[in-house]
Amino acid sequence: MSAKELAEACGFSLPTVYRRVDDLVDAGLVVENNELDPSGNHYTSYEAAVEHIDVDVRDGELDVTITQQSDAVDRFTRVWEDIRGGDE
């Protein structure tokens, strides 16, 4: 989703969206992708870098668990490292 699409979907100004998206990119929660439209113009799109965020509030304690998205290469690497016995 582009920043313009995000601004329209959320009802926020474009500068506000850029500031917040930059914060999310810095935190590793969103990734930037450079796109090329059919007319040859470049633009940046954004997508979630996390699969799931769980927030649990219990007895005044806050517990946040973030599940990162992984692609096939990441999954294969983890399986291969498990087979080899971890990082050696």
PyMOL Python script that loads the backbone (N, CA, C, O; Angstrom):
from pymol import cmd

cmd.read_pdbstr("""\
ATOM      1  N   MET A   1       0.856  -1.161   0.000  1.00  0.00           N
ATOM      2  CA  MET A   1       0.000   0.000   0.000  1.00  0.00           C
ATOM      3  C   MET A   1       0.906   1.229   0.000  1.00  0.00           C
ATOM      4  O   MET A   1       1.885   1.279   0.744  1.00  0.00           O
ATOM      5  N   SER A   2       0.587   2.200  -0.816  1.00  0.00           N
ATOM      6  CA  SER A   2       1.384   3.423  -0.855  1.00  0.00           C
ATOM      7  C   SER A   2       0.983   4.341   0.298  1.00  0.00           C
ATOM      8  O   SER A   2      -0.062   4.151   0.920  1.00  0.00           O
ATOM      9  N   ALA A   3       1.822   5.333   0.575  1.00  0.00           N
ATOM     10  CA  ALA A   3       1.512   6.296   1.636  1.00  0.00           C
ATOM     11  C   ALA A   3       0.224   7.046   1.307  1.00  0.00           C
ATOM     12  O   ALA A   3      -0.582   7.320   2.196  1.00  0.00           O
ATOM     13  N   LYS A   4       0.031   7.377   0.035  1.00  0.00           N
ATOM     14  CA  LYS A   4      -1.187   8.083  -0.372  1.00  0.00           C
ATOM     15  C   LYS A   4      -2.417   7.209  -0.122  1.00  0.00           C
ATOM     16  O   LYS A   4      -3.423   7.690   0.399  1.00  0.00           O
ATOM     17  N   GLU A   5      -2.341   5.927  -0.490  1.00  0.00           N
ATOM     18  CA  GLU A   5      -3.464   5.011  -0.250  1.00  0.00           C
ATOM     19  C   GLU A   5      -3.731   4.855   1.239  1.00  0.00           C
ATOM     20  O   GLU A   5      -4.883   4.806   1.669  1.00  0.00           O
ATOM     21  N   LEU A   6      -2.670   4.776   2.017  1.00  0.00           N
ATOM     22  CA  LEU A   6      -2.808   4.644   3.459  1.00  0.00           C
ATOM     23  C   LEU A   6      -3.450   5.889   4.065  1.00  0.00           C
ATOM     24  O   LEU A   6      -4.318   5.782   4.931  1.00  0.00           O
ATOM     25  N   ALA A   7      -3.024   7.074   3.611  1.00  0.00           N
ATOM     26  CA  ALA A   7      -3.594   8.332   4.104  1.00  0.00           C
ATOM     27  C   ALA A   7      -5.088   8.401   3.801  1.00  0.00           C
ATOM     28  O   ALA A   7      -5.885   8.805   4.648  1.00  0.00           O
ATOM     29  N   GLU A   8      -5.457   8.004   2.582  1.00  0.00           N
ATOM     30  CA  GLU A   8      -6.871   8.023   2.201  1.00  0.00           C
ATOM     31  C   GLU A   8      -7.680   7.006   3.006  1.00  0.00           C
ATOM     32  O   GLU A   8      -8.797   7.299   3.433  1.00  0.00           O
ATOM     33  N   ALA A   9      -7.124   5.820   3.213  1.00  0.00           N
ATOM     34  CA  ALA A   9      -7.842   4.770   3.942  1.00  0.00           C
ATOM     35  C   ALA A   9      -8.038   5.123   5.409  1.00  0.00           C
ATOM     36  O   ALA A   9      -9.056   4.773   6.006  1.00  0.00           O
ATOM     37  N   CYS A  10      -7.051   5.824   5.995  1.00  0.00           N
ATOM     38  CA  CYS A  10      -7.099   6.131   7.430  1.00  0.00           C
ATOM     39  C   CYS A  10      -7.649   7.514   7.735  1.00  0.00           C
ATOM     40  O   CYS A  10      -8.013   7.800   8.875  1.00  0.00           O
ATOM     41  N   GLY A  11      -7.712   8.371   6.727  1.00  0.00           N
ATOM     42  CA  GLY A  11      -8.204   9.724   6.951  1.00  0.00           C
ATOM     43  C   GLY A  11      -7.189  10.643   7.608  1.00  0.00           C
ATOM     44  O   GLY A  11      -7.569  11.615   8.260  1.00  0.00           O
ATOM     45  N   PHE A  12      -5.891  10.349   7.446  1.00  0.00           N
ATOM     46  CA  PHE A  12      -4.826  11.184   8.001  1.00  0.00           C
ATOM     47  C   PHE A  12      -4.147  11.953   6.885  1.00  0.00           C
ATOM     48  O   PHE A  12      -4.237  11.586   5.713  1.00  0.00           O
ATOM     49  N   SER A  13      -3.466  13.029   7.266  1.00  0.00           N
ATOM     50  CA  SER A  13      -2.721  13.795   6.269  1.00  0.00           C
ATOM     51  C   SER A  13      -1.514  12.986   5.806  1.00  0.00           C
ATOM     52  O   SER A  13      -1.012  12.131   6.536  1.00  0.00           O
ATOM     53  N   LEU A  14      -1.057  13.260   4.594  1.00  0.00           N
ATOM     54  CA  LEU A  14       0.089  12.551   4.039  1.00  0.00           C
ATOM     55  C   LEU A  14       1.354  12.742   4.874  1.00  0.00           C
ATOM     56  O   LEU A  14       2.077  11.771   5.096  1.00  0.00           O
ATOM     57  N   PRO A  15       1.657  13.979   5.354  1.00  0.00           N
ATOM     58  CA  PRO A  15       2.842  14.129   6.208  1.00  0.00           C
ATOM     59  C   PRO A  15       2.766  13.295   7.495  1.00  0.00           C
ATOM     60  O   PRO A  15       3.773  12.745   7.941  1.00  0.00           O
ATOM     61  N   THR A  16       1.576  13.205   8.085  1.00  0.00           N
ATOM     62  CA  THR A  16       1.404  12.393   9.293  1.00  0.00           C
ATOM     63  C   THR A  16       1.657  10.922   8.984  1.00  0.00           C
ATOM     64  O   THR A  16       2.324  10.228   9.752  1.00  0.00           O
ATOM     65  N   VAL A  17       1.129  10.450   7.869  1.00  0.00           N
ATOM     66  CA  VAL A  17       1.339   9.053   7.474  1.00  0.00           C
ATOM     67  C   VAL A  17       2.823   8.782   7.277  1.00  0.00           C
ATOM     68  O   VAL A  17       3.333   7.770   7.757  1.00  0.00           O
ATOM     69  N   TYR A  18       3.526   9.673   6.574  1.00  0.00           N
ATOM     70  CA  TYR A  18       4.962   9.467   6.354  1.00  0.00           C
ATOM     71  C   TYR A  18       5.729   9.403   7.677  1.00  0.00           C
ATOM     72  O   TYR A  18       6.613   8.562   7.838  1.00  0.00           O
ATOM     73  N   ARG A  19       5.396  10.287   8.623  1.00  0.00           N
ATOM     74  CA  ARG A  19       6.085  10.269   9.923  1.00  0.00           C
ATOM     75  C   ARG A  19       5.844   8.955  10.654  1.00  0.00           C
ATOM     76  O   ARG A  19       6.779   8.343  11.170  1.00  0.00           O
ATOM     77  N   ARG A  20       4.586   8.523  10.695  1.00  0.00           N
ATOM     78  CA  ARG A  20       4.244   7.297  11.421  1.00  0.00           C
ATOM     79  C   ARG A  20       4.815   6.060  10.729  1.00  0.00           C
ATOM     80  O   ARG A  20       5.290   5.139  11.394  1.00  0.00           O
ATOM     81  N   VAL A  21       4.768   6.037   9.407  1.00  0.00           N
ATOM     82  CA  VAL A  21       5.327   4.902   8.671  1.00  0.00           C
ATOM     83  C   VAL A  21       6.837   4.837   8.878  1.00  0.00           C
ATOM     84  O   VAL A  21       7.392   3.750   9.037  1.00  0.00           O
ATOM     85  N   ASP A  22       7.506   5.986   8.877  1.00  0.00           N
ATOM     86  CA  ASP A  22       8.951   6.006   9.148  1.00  0.00           C
ATOM     87  C   ASP A  22       9.252   5.409  10.522  1.00  0.00           C
ATOM     88  O   ASP A  22      10.216   4.660  10.681  1.00  0.00           O
ATOM     89  N   ASP A  23       8.423   5.744  11.513  1.00  0.00           N
ATOM     90  CA  ASP A  23       8.596   5.171  12.858  1.00  0.00           C
ATOM     91  C   ASP A  23       8.438   3.650  12.826  1.00  0.00           C
ATOM     92  O   ASP A  23       9.209   2.927  13.456  1.00  0.00           O
ATOM     93  N   LEU A  24       7.432   3.171  12.087  1.00  0.00           N
ATOM     94  CA  LEU A  24       7.187   1.731  11.996  1.00  0.00           C
ATOM     95  C   LEU A  24       8.311   1.014  11.248  1.00  0.00           C
ATOM     96  O   LEU A  24       8.682  -0.105  11.604  1.00  0.00           O
ATOM     97  N   VAL A  25       8.854   1.660  10.211  1.00  0.00           N
ATOM     98  CA  VAL A  25       9.991   1.085   9.478  1.00  0.00           C
ATOM     99  C   VAL A  25      11.196   1.000  10.404  1.00  0.00           C
ATOM    100  O   VAL A  25      11.877  -0.024  10.449  1.00  0.00           O
ATOM    101  N   ASP A  26      11.463   2.083  11.148  1.00  0.00           N
ATOM    102  CA  ASP A  26      12.595   2.098  12.084  1.00  0.00           C
ATOM    103  C   ASP A  26      12.462   1.011  13.151  1.00  0.00           C
ATOM    104  O   ASP A  26      13.462   0.457  13.607  1.00  0.00           O
ATOM    105  N   ALA A  27      11.223   0.709  13.546  1.00  0.00           N
ATOM    106  CA  ALA A  27      10.975  -0.312  14.570  1.00  0.00           C
ATOM    107  C   ALA A  27      10.984  -1.728  13.990  1.00  0.00           C
ATOM    108  O   ALA A  27      10.899  -2.705  14.734  1.00  0.00           O
ATOM    109  N   GLY A  28      11.085  -1.838  12.665  1.00  0.00           N
ATOM    110  CA  GLY A  28      11.107  -3.151  12.032  1.00  0.00           C
ATOM    111  C   GLY A  28       9.739  -3.788  11.877  1.00  0.00           C
ATOM    112  O   GLY A  28       9.639  -4.989  11.626  1.00  0.00           O
ATOM    113  N   LEU A  29       8.684  -2.996  12.023  1.00  0.00           N
ATOM    114  CA  LEU A  29       7.329  -3.527  11.918  1.00  0.00           C
ATOM    115  C   LEU A  29       6.759  -3.417  10.508  1.00  0.00           C
ATOM    116  O   LEU A  29       5.793  -4.099  10.165  1.00  0.00           O
ATOM    117  N   VAL A  30       7.365  -2.555   9.693  1.00  0.00           N
ATOM    118  CA  VAL A  30       6.927  -2.327   8.318  1.00  0.00           C
ATOM    119  C   VAL A  30       8.164  -2.305   7.433  1.00  0.00           C
ATOM    120  O   VAL A  30       9.221  -1.827   7.844  1.00  0.00           O
ATOM    121  N   VAL A  31       8.028  -2.828   6.204  1.00  0.00           N
ATOM    122  CA  VAL A  31       9.130  -2.773   5.240  1.00  0.00           C
ATOM    123  C   VAL A  31       8.724  -1.932   4.041  1.00  0.00           C
ATOM    124  O   VAL A  31       7.557  -1.889   3.655  1.00  0.00           O
ATOM    125  N   GLU A  32       9.716  -1.264   3.463  1.00  0.00           N
ATOM    126  CA  GLU A  32       9.511  -0.445   2.274  1.00  0.00           C
ATOM    127  C   GLU A  32       9.852  -1.261   1.033  1.00  0.00           C
ATOM    128  O   GLU A  32      10.816  -2.026   1.021  1.00  0.00           O
ATOM    129  N   ASN A  33       9.046  -1.085  -0.007  1.00  0.00           N
ATOM    130  CA  ASN A  33       9.308  -1.716  -1.303  1.00  0.00           C
ATOM    131  C   ASN A  33       9.283  -0.636  -2.371  1.00  0.00           C
ATOM    132  O   ASN A  33       8.353   0.169  -2.413  1.00  0.00           O
ATOM    133  N   ASN A  34      10.287  -0.607  -3.230  1.00  0.00           N
ATOM    134  CA  ASN A  34      10.292   0.329  -4.353  1.00  0.00           C
ATOM    135  C   ASN A  34       9.528  -0.299  -5.502  1.00  0.00           C
ATOM    136  O   ASN A  34       9.827  -1.415  -5.927  1.00  0.00           O
ATOM    137  N   GLU A  35       8.538   0.426  -6.001  1.00  0.00           N
ATOM    138  CA  GLU A  35       7.654  -0.075  -7.054  1.00  0.00           C
ATOM    139  C   GLU A  35       7.815   0.771  -8.310  1.00  0.00           C
ATOM    140  O   GLU A  35       8.253   1.920  -8.250  1.00  0.00           O
ATOM    141  N   LEU A  36       7.457   0.189  -9.438  1.00  0.00           N
ATOM    142  CA  LEU A  36       7.476   0.873 -10.725  1.00  0.00           C
ATOM    143  C   LEU A  36       6.089   0.735 -11.322  1.00  0.00           C
ATOM    144  O   LEU A  36       5.618  -0.380 -11.551  1.00  0.00           O
ATOM    145  N   ASP A  37       5.418   1.876 -11.581  1.00  0.00           N
ATOM    146  CA  ASP A  37       4.083   1.784 -12.157  1.00  0.00           C
ATOM    147  C   ASP A  37       4.187   1.643 -13.682  1.00  0.00           C
ATOM    148  O   ASP A  37       5.268   1.814 -14.244  1.00  0.00           O
ATOM    149  N   PRO A  38       3.073   1.332 -14.352  1.00  0.00           N
ATOM    150  CA  PRO A  38       3.113   1.091 -15.804  1.00  0.00           C
ATOM    151  C   PRO A  38       3.653   2.265 -16.621  1.00  0.00           C
ATOM    152  O   PRO A  38       4.177   2.064 -17.717  1.00  0.00           O
ATOM    153  N   SER A  39       3.533   3.487 -16.099  1.00  0.00           N
ATOM    154  CA  SER A  39       4.037   4.649 -16.838  1.00  0.00           C
ATOM    155  C   SER A  39       5.519   4.901 -16.577  1.00  0.00           C
ATOM    156  O   SER A  39       6.091   5.842 -17.126  1.00  0.00           O
ATOM    157  N   GLY A  40       6.145   4.069 -15.745  1.00  0.00           N
ATOM    158  CA  GLY A  40       7.578   4.196 -15.495  1.00  0.00           C
ATOM    159  C   GLY A  40       7.942   5.012 -14.270  1.00  0.00           C
ATOM    160  O   GLY A  40       9.125   5.206 -13.990  1.00  0.00           O
ATOM    161  N   ASN A  41       6.953   5.495 -13.534  1.00  0.00           N
ATOM    162  CA  ASN A  41       7.229   6.273 -12.325  1.00  0.00           C
ATOM    163  C   ASN A  41       7.532   5.342 -11.153  1.00  0.00           C
ATOM    164  O   ASN A  41       6.934   4.275 -11.015  1.00  0.00           O
ATOM    165  N   HIS A  42       8.469   5.767 -10.319  1.00  0.00           N
ATOM    166  CA  HIS A  42       8.828   5.006  -9.120  1.00  0.00           C
ATOM    167  C   HIS A  42       8.035   5.531  -7.929  1.00  0.00           C
ATOM    168  O   HIS A  42       7.789   6.732  -7.812  1.00  0.00           O
ATOM    169  N   TYR A  43       7.643   4.626  -7.058  1.00  0.00           N
ATOM    170  CA  TYR A  43       7.024   5.017  -5.795  1.00  0.00           C
ATOM    171  C   TYR A  43       7.337   3.953  -4.758  1.00  0.00           C
ATOM    172  O   TYR A  43       7.763   2.849  -5.096  1.00  0.00           O
ATOM    173  N   THR A  44       7.124   4.290  -3.503  1.00  0.00           N
ATOM    174  CA  THR A  44       7.387   3.362  -2.411  1.00  0.00           C
ATOM    175  C   THR A  44       6.072   2.818  -1.887  1.00  0.00           C
ATOM    176  O   THR A  44       5.122   3.566  -1.656  1.00  0.00           O
ATOM    177  N   SER A  45       6.028   1.515  -1.705  1.00  0.00           N
ATOM    178  CA  SER A  45       4.871   0.904  -1.053  1.00  0.00           C
ATOM    179  C   SER A  45       5.352   0.299   0.260  1.00  0.00           C
ATOM    180  O   SER A  45       6.546   0.070   0.454  1.00  0.00           O
ATOM    181  N   TYR A  46       4.418   0.048   1.142  1.00  0.00           N
ATOM    182  CA  TYR A  46       4.746  -0.450   2.478  1.00  0.00           C
ATOM    183  C   TYR A  46       3.939  -1.702   2.762  1.00  0.00           C
ATOM    184  O   TYR A  46       2.794  -1.831   2.331  1.00  0.00           O
ATOM    185  N   GLU A  47       4.553  -2.623   3.495  1.00  0.00           N
ATOM    186  CA  GLU A  47       3.826  -3.816   3.922  1.00  0.00           C
ATOM    187  C   GLU A  47       4.291  -4.216   5.314  1.00  0.00           C
ATOM    188  O   GLU A  47       5.402  -3.898   5.738  1.00  0.00           O
ATOM    189  N   ALA A  48       3.420  -4.912   6.002  1.00  0.00           N
ATOM    190  CA  ALA A  48       3.736  -5.352   7.361  1.00  0.00           C
ATOM    191  C   ALA A  48       4.908  -6.317   7.340  1.00  0.00           C
ATOM    192  O   ALA A  48       5.002  -7.181   6.468  1.00  0.00           O
ATOM    193  N   ALA A  49       5.796  -6.161   8.305  1.00  0.00           N
ATOM    194  CA  ALA A  49       6.927  -7.077   8.466  1.00  0.00           C
ATOM    195  C   ALA A  49       6.621  -8.101   9.548  1.00  0.00           C
ATOM    196  O   ALA A  49       7.427  -8.990   9.824  1.00  0.00           O
ATOM    197  N   VAL A  50       5.460  -7.968  10.149  1.00  0.00           N
ATOM    198  CA  VAL A  50       5.060  -8.895  11.207  1.00  0.00           C
ATOM    199  C   VAL A  50       3.814  -9.645  10.769  1.00  0.00           C
ATOM    200  O   VAL A  50       2.971  -9.127  10.037  1.00  0.00           O
ATOM    201  N   GLU A  51       3.729 -10.862  11.235  1.00  0.00           N
ATOM    202  CA  GLU A  51       2.561 -11.674  10.926  1.00  0.00           C
ATOM    203  C   GLU A  51       1.452 -11.431  11.939  1.00  0.00           C
ATOM    204  O   GLU A  51       0.268 -11.415  11.602  1.00  0.00           O
ATOM    205  N   HIS A  52       1.868 -11.239  13.203  1.00  0.00           N
ATOM    206  CA  HIS A  52       0.876 -11.129  14.266  1.00  0.00           C
ATOM    207  C   HIS A  52       1.481 -10.410  15.469  1.00  0.00           C
ATOM    208  O   HIS A  52       2.651 -10.611  15.797  1.00  0.00           O
ATOM    209  N   ILE A  53       0.680  -9.572  16.123  1.00  0.00           N
ATOM    210  CA  ILE A  53       1.090  -8.934  17.375  1.00  0.00           C
ATOM    211  C   ILE A  53       0.035  -9.269  18.424  1.00  0.00           C
ATOM    212  O   ILE A  53      -1.144  -8.961  18.251  1.00  0.00           O
ATOM    213  N   ASP A  54       0.466  -9.901  19.507  1.00  0.00           N
ATOM    214  CA  ASP A  54      -0.420 -10.208  20.628  1.00  0.00           C
ATOM    215  C   ASP A  54      -0.103  -9.254  21.769  1.00  0.00           C
ATOM    216  O   ASP A  54       1.055  -9.095  22.157  1.00  0.00           O
ATOM    217  N   VAL A  55      -1.136  -8.624  22.300  1.00  0.00           N
ATOM    218  CA  VAL A  55      -0.977  -7.769  23.471  1.00  0.00           C
ATOM    219  C   VAL A  55      -1.865  -8.342  24.566  1.00  0.00           C
ATOM    220  O   VAL A  55      -3.077  -8.477  24.393  1.00  0.00           O
ATOM    221  N   ASP A  56      -1.247  -8.677  25.695  1.00  0.00           N
ATOM    222  CA  ASP A  56      -1.972  -9.275  26.808  1.00  0.00           C
ATOM    223  C   ASP A  56      -1.772  -8.397  28.041  1.00  0.00           C
ATOM    224  O   ASP A  56      -0.644  -8.150  28.468  1.00  0.00           O
ATOM    225  N   VAL A  57      -2.884  -7.932  28.602  1.00  0.00           N
ATOM    226  CA  VAL A  57      -2.830  -7.139  29.829  1.00  0.00           C
ATOM    227  C   VAL A  57      -3.499  -7.966  30.919  1.00  0.00           C
ATOM    228  O   VAL A  57      -4.684  -8.291  30.847  1.00  0.00           O
ATOM    229  N   ARG A  58      -2.697  -8.296  31.938  1.00  0.00           N
ATOM    230  CA  ARG A  58      -3.204  -9.134  33.015  1.00  0.00           C
ATOM    231  C   ARG A  58      -2.605  -8.654  34.328  1.00  0.00           C
ATOM    232  O   ARG A  58      -1.387  -8.534  34.454  1.00  0.00           O
ATOM    233  N   ASP A  59      -3.454  -8.383  35.293  1.00  0.00           N
ATOM    234  CA  ASP A  59      -3.007  -7.947  36.620  1.00  0.00           C
ATOM    235  C   ASP A  59      -2.053  -6.754  36.540  1.00  0.00           C
ATOM    236  O   ASP A  59      -1.062  -6.686  37.268  1.00  0.00           O
ATOM    237  N   GLY A  60      -2.365  -5.821  35.649  1.00  0.00           N
ATOM    238  CA  GLY A  60      -1.550  -4.613  35.515  1.00  0.00           C
ATOM    239  C   GLY A  60      -0.247  -4.806  34.759  1.00  0.00           C
ATOM    240  O   GLY A  60       0.543  -3.870  34.642  1.00  0.00           O
ATOM    241  N   GLU A  61      -0.012  -5.999  34.248  1.00  0.00           N
ATOM    242  CA  GLU A  61       1.212  -6.291  33.494  1.00  0.00           C
ATOM    243  C   GLU A  61       0.890  -6.327  32.002  1.00  0.00           C
ATOM    244  O   GLU A  61      -0.151  -6.841  31.593  1.00  0.00           O
ATOM    245  N   LEU A  62       1.781  -5.786  31.210  1.00  0.00           N
ATOM    246  CA  LEU A  62       1.623  -5.758  29.762  1.00  0.00           C
ATOM    247  C   LEU A  62       2.623  -6.727  29.143  1.00  0.00           C
ATOM    248  O   LEU A  62       3.824  -6.644  29.401  1.00  0.00           O
ATOM    249  N   ASP A  63       2.118  -7.644  28.323  1.00  0.00           N
ATOM    250  CA  ASP A  63       2.975  -8.605  27.635  1.00  0.00           C
ATOM    251  C   ASP A  63       2.695  -8.495  26.141  1.00  0.00           C
ATOM    252  O   ASP A  63       1.562  -8.693  25.702  1.00  0.00           O
ATOM    253  N   VAL A  64       3.729  -8.177  25.358  1.00  0.00           N
ATOM    254  CA  VAL A  64       3.595  -8.036  23.913  1.00  0.00           C
ATOM    255  C   VAL A  64       4.447  -9.104  23.237  1.00  0.00           C
ATOM    256  O   VAL A  64       5.637  -9.239  23.522  1.00  0.00           O
ATOM    257  N   THR A  65       3.822  -9.857  22.343  1.00  0.00           N
ATOM    258  CA  THR A  65       4.528 -10.874  21.572  1.00  0.00           C
ATOM    259  C   THR A  65       4.366 -10.551  20.095  1.00  0.00           C
ATOM    260  O   THR A  65       3.246 -10.420  19.602  1.00  0.00           O
ATOM    261  N   ILE A  66       5.486 -10.422  19.390  1.00  0.00           N
ATOM    262  CA  ILE A  66       5.470 -10.095  17.967  1.00  0.00           C
ATOM    263  C   ILE A  66       5.945 -11.315  17.187  1.00  0.00           C
ATOM    264  O   ILE A  66       7.022 -11.851  17.445  1.00  0.00           O
ATOM    265  N   THR A  67       5.126 -11.743  16.232  1.00  0.00           N
ATOM    266  CA  THR A  67       5.492 -12.851  15.360  1.00  0.00           C
ATOM    267  C   THR A  67       5.875 -12.264  14.008  1.00  0.00           C
ATOM    268  O   THR A  67       5.033 -11.724  13.290  1.00  0.00           O
ATOM    269  N   GLN A  68       7.163 -12.378  13.669  1.00  0.00           N
ATOM    270  CA  GLN A  68       7.664 -11.832  12.410  1.00  0.00           C
ATOM    271  C   GLN A  68       7.184 -12.684  11.243  1.00  0.00           C
ATOM    272  O   GLN A  68       7.040 -13.900  11.371  1.00  0.00           O
ATOM    273  N   GLN A  69       6.937 -12.041  10.102  1.00  0.00           N
ATOM    274  CA  GLN A  69       6.647 -12.782   8.882  1.00  0.00           C
ATOM    275  C   GLN A  69       7.940 -13.395   8.390  1.00  0.00           C
ATOM    276  O   GLN A  69       9.016 -12.824   8.564  1.00  0.00           O
ATOM    277  N   SER A  70       7.832 -14.539   7.785  1.00  0.00           N
ATOM    278  CA  SER A  70       9.024 -15.155   7.219  1.00  0.00           C
ATOM    279  C   SER A  70       8.701 -15.663   5.825  1.00  0.00           C
ATOM    280  O   SER A  70       7.596 -16.134   5.554  1.00  0.00           O
ATOM    281  N   ASP A  71       9.682 -15.557   4.958  1.00  0.00           N
ATOM    282  CA  ASP A  71       9.479 -16.074   3.614  1.00  0.00           C
ATOM    283  C   ASP A  71      10.041 -17.491   3.529  1.00  0.00           C
ATOM    284  O   ASP A  71      10.583 -18.009   4.505  1.00  0.00           O
ATOM    285  N   ALA A  72       9.911 -18.103   2.379  1.00  0.00           N
ATOM    286  CA  ALA A  72      10.346 -19.492   2.213  1.00  0.00           C
ATOM    287  C   ALA A  72      11.831 -19.658   2.501  1.00  0.00           C
ATOM    288  O   ALA A  72      12.240 -20.671   3.070  1.00  0.00           O
ATOM    289  N   VAL A  73      12.643 -18.681   2.117  1.00  0.00           N
ATOM    290  CA  VAL A  73      14.085 -18.766   2.352  1.00  0.00           C
ATOM    291  C   VAL A  73      14.374 -18.780   3.846  1.00  0.00           C
ATOM    292  O   VAL A  73      15.194 -19.571   4.313  1.00  0.00           O
ATOM    293  N   ASP A  74      13.702 -17.904   4.604  1.00  0.00           N
ATOM    294  CA  ASP A  74      13.894 -17.874   6.056  1.00  0.00           C
ATOM    295  C   ASP A  74      13.490 -19.204   6.693  1.00  0.00           C
ATOM    296  O   ASP A  74      14.197 -19.730   7.552  1.00  0.00           O
ATOM    297  N   ARG A  75      12.353 -19.738   6.266  1.00  0.00           N
ATOM    298  CA  ARG A  75      11.887 -21.010   6.825  1.00  0.00           C
ATOM    299  C   ARG A  75      12.864 -22.134   6.500  1.00  0.00           C
ATOM    300  O   ARG A  75      13.170 -22.954   7.366  1.00  0.00           O
ATOM    301  N   PHE A  76      13.359 -22.183   5.259  1.00  0.00           N
ATOM    302  CA  PHE A  76      14.328 -23.209   4.873  1.00  0.00           C
ATOM    303  C   PHE A  76      15.605 -23.086   5.697  1.00  0.00           C
ATOM    304  O   PHE A  76      16.154 -24.090   6.152  1.00  0.00           O
ATOM    305  N   THR A  77      16.074 -21.857   5.889  1.00  0.00           N
ATOM    306  CA  THR A  77      17.297 -21.632   6.667  1.00  0.00           C
ATOM    307  C   THR A  77      17.120 -22.137   8.092  1.00  0.00           C
ATOM    308  O   THR A  77      18.011 -22.795   8.628  1.00  0.00           O
ATOM    309  N   ARG A  78      15.972 -21.836   8.716  1.00  0.00           N
ATOM    310  CA  ARG A  78      15.727 -22.305  10.078  1.00  0.00           C
ATOM    311  C   ARG A  78      15.703 -23.830  10.143  1.00  0.00           C
ATOM    312  O   ARG A  78      16.287 -24.424  11.049  1.00  0.00           O
ATOM    313  N   VAL A  79      15.030 -24.461   9.186  1.00  0.00           N
ATOM    314  CA  VAL A  79      14.971 -25.924   9.165  1.00  0.00           C
ATOM    315  C   VAL A  79      16.368 -26.492   8.972  1.00  0.00           C
ATOM    316  O   VAL A  79      16.745 -27.440   9.661  1.00  0.00           O
ATOM    317  N   TRP A  80      17.145 -25.930   8.049  1.00  0.00           N
ATOM    318  CA  TRP A  80      18.503 -26.410   7.786  1.00  0.00           C
ATOM    319  C   TRP A  80      19.386 -26.254   9.022  1.00  0.00           C
ATOM    320  O   TRP A  80      20.156 -27.155   9.353  1.00  0.00           O
ATOM    321  N   GLU A  81      19.277 -25.114   9.702  1.00  0.00           N
ATOM    322  CA  GLU A  81      20.075 -24.910  10.916  1.00  0.00           C
ATOM    323  C   GLU A  81      19.662 -25.884  12.015  1.00  0.00           C
ATOM    324  O   GLU A  81      20.509 -26.363  12.769  1.00  0.00           O
ATOM    325  N   ASP A  82      18.366 -26.179  12.111  1.00  0.00           N
ATOM    326  CA  ASP A  82      17.909 -27.171  13.089  1.00  0.00           C
ATOM    327  C   ASP A  82      18.486 -28.548  12.770  1.00  0.00           C
ATOM    328  O   ASP A  82      18.898 -29.279  13.671  1.00  0.00           O
ATOM    329  N   ILE A  83      18.513 -28.897  11.489  1.00  0.00           N
ATOM    330  CA  ILE A  83      19.069 -30.188  11.079  1.00  0.00           C
ATOM    331  C   ILE A  83      20.554 -30.256  11.423  1.00  0.00           C
ATOM    332  O   ILE A  83      21.040 -31.282  11.898  1.00  0.00           O
ATOM    333  N   ARG A  84      21.269 -29.167  11.182  1.00  0.00           N
ATOM    334  CA  ARG A  84      22.708 -29.120  11.443  1.00  0.00           C
ATOM    335  C   ARG A  84      23.029 -28.991  12.923  1.00  0.00           C
ATOM    336  O   ARG A  84      24.178 -29.170  13.326  1.00  0.00           O
ATOM    337  N   GLY A  85      22.036 -28.686  13.728  1.00  0.00           N
ATOM    338  CA  GLY A  85      22.277 -28.558  15.168  1.00  0.00           C
ATOM    339  C   GLY A  85      22.513 -27.135  15.609  1.00  0.00           C
ATOM    340  O   GLY A  85      23.197 -26.900  16.605  1.00  0.00           O
ATOM    341  N   GLY A  86      21.956 -26.177  14.884  1.00  0.00           N
ATOM    342  CA  GLY A  86      22.096 -24.768  15.262  1.00  0.00           C
ATOM    343  C   GLY A  86      23.269 -24.113  14.577  1.00  0.00           C
ATOM    344  O   GLY A  86      23.914 -24.707  13.713  1.00  0.00           O
ATOM    345  N   ASP A  87      23.538 -22.888  14.966  1.00  0.00           N
ATOM    346  CA  ASP A  87      24.643 -22.107  14.400  1.00  0.00           C
ATOM    347  C   ASP A  87      25.963 -22.617  14.949  1.00  0.00           C
ATOM    348  O   ASP A  87      26.165 -22.611  16.164  1.00  0.00           O
ATOM    349  N   GLU A  88      26.850 -23.049  14.099  1.00  0.00           N
ATOM    350  CA  GLU A  88      28.153 -23.560  14.546  1.00  0.00           C
ATOM    351  C   GLU A  88      29.255 -22.682  14.046  1.00  0.00           C
ATOM    352  O   GLU A  88      30.426 -22.946  14.317  1.00  0.00           O
TER     353      GLU A  88
END
""", "prot")
cmd.dss("prot")
cmd.show_as("cartoon", "prot")
cmd.util.cbc("prot")
cmd.orient("prot")
